[in-house]
């Protein structure tokens, strides 16, 4: 694995310094390779789309699928771009909608740390970078370490380059308690797949779906305001971030209420811009346990 990493590293850095115009020409090549030649997870993507949008025709499903693969290739190369992109360029390509900036600044002025809930929508990697460059809250992102320690280090470097800090999922609550005297935002990417037995189950995109309970349980314990954030694609290489206050006092909510709140918001945003969500992820690989 070390050999693969050191062979790949020069090419990754080469990609990162390419002008955006050339970067997207490379992305076009990868799209042809991934979609038309390799057919990477094409059945998974189309199956997920059919089940999520049963009202759409097969032609519509395939059209969304093609747009998704184009976005996926862009996202992959845009992530590597983070290695060398300037602060100025980062904020030009991914920025806050004025209403979102106003919300975060208001909470910071009130000295309120927050729980930030997002999905794998748009370019969430760039969103974290811009957050750290523009906002007063120290951003912490909950993450799963990659098995390959070399690529894990590379991703760690990219994600922390502009001041973001990472927390391994297993250490989330402990580290949030340790950081309680600091003005911060802890970001939970809430659309990953948990173990079915311990999950909160709900309908999401027309399917029985397990949701991580951790986001809700931690939010209720620590009682920080919950902000839902989303990243919309304006055009190729340009994203805008929106945010809305979901819940000001999580401890006052009932079981499942917070999970429903952020799940419904994410569902709304996926329906609005379906091609920029991770359809190649096996989100529905588990079946709901029977009572």
N, C-alpha and C positions, 0 to 999 in steps of 0.2 A: 504493500500500500504506500509506503514511503517513496518508492521508486516512481509509482504512478503520479503521486503528488508533485514531486520535483520535476517530472517531465511536463506536467500540465501547467505548473506555475508560470513559466515564461509566457505561455500562450494566454493565460488568464490576464496577466498584466498587459500584454499587448492589446487584448480586447478592451481593457479598461482605459487605455489612452487614445482609442480611436475617436475621431470626431463623430458626433451623433449621426450625421448623414451616412457615414461609412458603417457605423455600428448597426444601423437598421438594414443596410444592404446585406451584411453578414447574417442578420436575423432572418431575412427573407430566404437565404440559402438554408438555414437550419429548419425553417418552416417546411420547405420542400422535402428535406431529408426526414424530418420527424413525422409529418402527416402523410405525405404521398409515397415515400419509400419504406420507411420503417413501420409506419402505422402505430406509433407508440400509444398504447392503451386506448386505442380508438374505440374498441367495443365498450370499455369502461365509461369513457366520455359520453358516447351516444346513449348507452343504457341509463346513465345518470340523468342526462337531459330528457330522455323520453319519460322517465318516471317523474321528473320534476315538472315537466310541462306536457301533461297528457293531452291538452287541447291543441297542441301545435302539430302541424303536418310533418311528415318525414323530411320534406325539403327544407322546412324551417329549422328542424333539429340539426340537419347537416350543415346548414348555413351558420348557425350559432357555433357548431363544432369547429368549423374552419376558422372563424373569427377568434375562437378560444385558442387554437394552436398558434395563431399569429401573435396573440397577446402573450402566450406562455413563452415563446421564443424571445420576444422583446423583454419580458420580465427577467428571464434568465441572464441575458446580457446586460440589462440595466443594473442588476444586482452586482455584477462584476465591475461595472462602471464606478461603483461606490468606492473602490480601492483608491482612485486617483482624482475623482471629481472635486472641484473647488467648492468652498462654502457658498460662493455667489451663484455658481451654476446649479448647485443642489437646490437652493431656494427658488431659483427660476423655474426649475422643472417640476418641483413639488412644493406646494404652498397652501396656506390656510385660507379658507373663505373668511371674510371679515367677521362674520357672526361666530365662527368657531374660535378665532383668536380672541374675540371679545369675551366669550364664555370662559376660556382658560385664564385670561388675565383677571377677570372678576373673581374667580375662585382663588387665584394666587393672592389678590389684594385682601381677601378674607382669611388668608393663611390656612387654606383648606387643602390638604393632600387629597388625592382622588384615586379611585379605581377606574382604569380606562379599559373599556371592552371593545374589541375589534374582531373582524373576520379576515380571512385570506382573500381580500377583495382589493383590486387595484394594485398599487405597488406599496405594500405595507412596510417594506424595508426602507424605502425612501421616506416614507411618512415618519418613521422613527428618527431618522437623521434630521429632518426639518424641525421636528418637535424639539429636539435637543438644541438646535441652533437658535430657535426663536422664542421659546417659552421659559418662564421663570422656574417652573417645576423641574426637579431632577427626574429624568425618565428612567425607569427600570422596566425591562422587558422580561417576561417569563419565557424560558426557552427549554427545549430538549437538546442536550449535548449530542452532537453527531458521533456515531461510533468510530469513524476514522478520525483519530486525534489530530492529524495534519489539516484536514479540511475543516474540522471543528475550530481549530486555531484561526484559519483564514476567515471563516464566517464571524468569529468573535471579533477579529480585527476590523472587519468591515462594519459590523453593527455598533462598535464602540468608538469609531473614529472621531465622531463629532460630540462625544460626551455622554452618550447613552450607556447605561450600565445594565448588565444581564444578571438574572437570578435563575438558577437551576430550579425546575419545577418542584422538586422535593424539598427545597429550602424556602419556598415562597413565604409562608406565614411567619416563620422565624425571622427572616430578613426584613419583612415588613414591620414587625415589632421593633427590631433593632433600629430601623430608620424612622421611627414615629416622630422624632423631634425635628425632622427635616421636611421641608416643603417638597413633595414629590408626587409623581404619578406612576402607578404600577400598571403596566399594560398586560392584559390577558387576551391571548388569541383564542377566542371561545368556540371555534368551529372545528376543532380537532376531534378525533374519535376516542372516547374513553372506553374502559372496560364496561360491557353491557350490564353487569350485575350491580355496579355501584353508581350507574348513571341516572340522571333525571331524563325520563322519556317524554317526548312530545312529538307532535306533527311538525315537520319542517320540510318545505318544498314537496308537499303532498305525500310524505313518507314518514313512517315511524323512525325516529332519530334519537340516539342517545346524546345527551349534553353533559359536559363536565359539571359536576356539582361544586367543584372547588371554587370557582369564581363567585358563586352565590354565597357559599358557606364562609369564605374569607371576608367578603364584603360585609356580611351581617355581623361577623365578629369584630371587625376593625371599625366598622361604621363610617367609612369614608364615603362621600358622595360618589355616585357612579355616573360616568360619562361614556356614552356610546359614540365612537368615532368611525367614520367611513371614508374611504379614499376613492374618489370617482375619476375616471379617465376622461380628460378633456379632449385630448388627441394624442397621437403617438409621441411618447416622451414627455407628456405634460399631465400632471395630476393635481387635483384640488381636494383638500381635506375639509370635511364637515364634522360637526360635533353637536350633540344635544345632551342635556342633563336628563338622565333616566330616573334617578332616585336620589333624594337628598339625605334620607335617613334609612339606610338599608336594614337596620335592626328592627324597624317597625314593619317590615314586610313579612308576608307568610311564606311558607315553603313553596318553592317553585315559581314564585312571582317574579323574581329578578331574572331567572333563566328564561321565562316566557318573554319578558320585556326585551332583552337583547336579541333573542332568537327571532322575534317578530320584526325587529328593526333590520336585522341582517337579511331576512327573507325579502323584505320590501326592497332593499337595495340590490339584491341579486336579480330580482324580477325586472328592475329598472335597467340594469346593465349586465345581463347574464354572461357575456363573453369574458368578463374579467374576474371570475371566481374559479377556484381550483377544481374543475370537473374531473381531472384525471386522478384525483385523490379518491381512494375507496371509502368514501364517507359512510356508505350504508352497507358495510360488510357484515355487520352484526344484526341479528334478529332480536326483536323484543322478547325478553324472557316471559314465559307464561306464568300466570299466578299460581 
